[in-house]
Amino acid sequence: MSNTPLRPHTTNAFYVQAALSFGVSLTAVGFGIAYLPIGSWLRAFLAIAMLYTITSAFTLAKVIRDRQEETAVVSRVDQARLDKLLAEQDLLRLDTP
């Protein structure tokens, strides 16, 4: 019997909390940039910088998730090979001719 770990599941409440938190923070920064007492060129630069930071954060999160999934797959393959090797070995067998 193999004891493969169950895949962790995200609850709906956590998903909603994360989405709302992202939306609130994005809105707050957007309003902050919109109402700064600065020129339009500097305001546009800050808006582009904010969008660049957001896309970079999403990319980093995806890369980290992909690397973790690769590690999990390799770990499962190694565990399957070890299970097969151990199943082929019968330690209670007597080799008497």
QUITAUR-V764738 format. One record per helix or strand of 3 or more residues. SS is the DSSP state (H for helix, E for strand). FROM is the first residue (numbers start at 1). TO is the last residue. If there is no record, write none. Layout:
ss=(SS:SS)
from=(FROM:FROM)
to=(TO:TO)
This chain:
ss=(H:H)
from=(12:40)
to=(34:88)
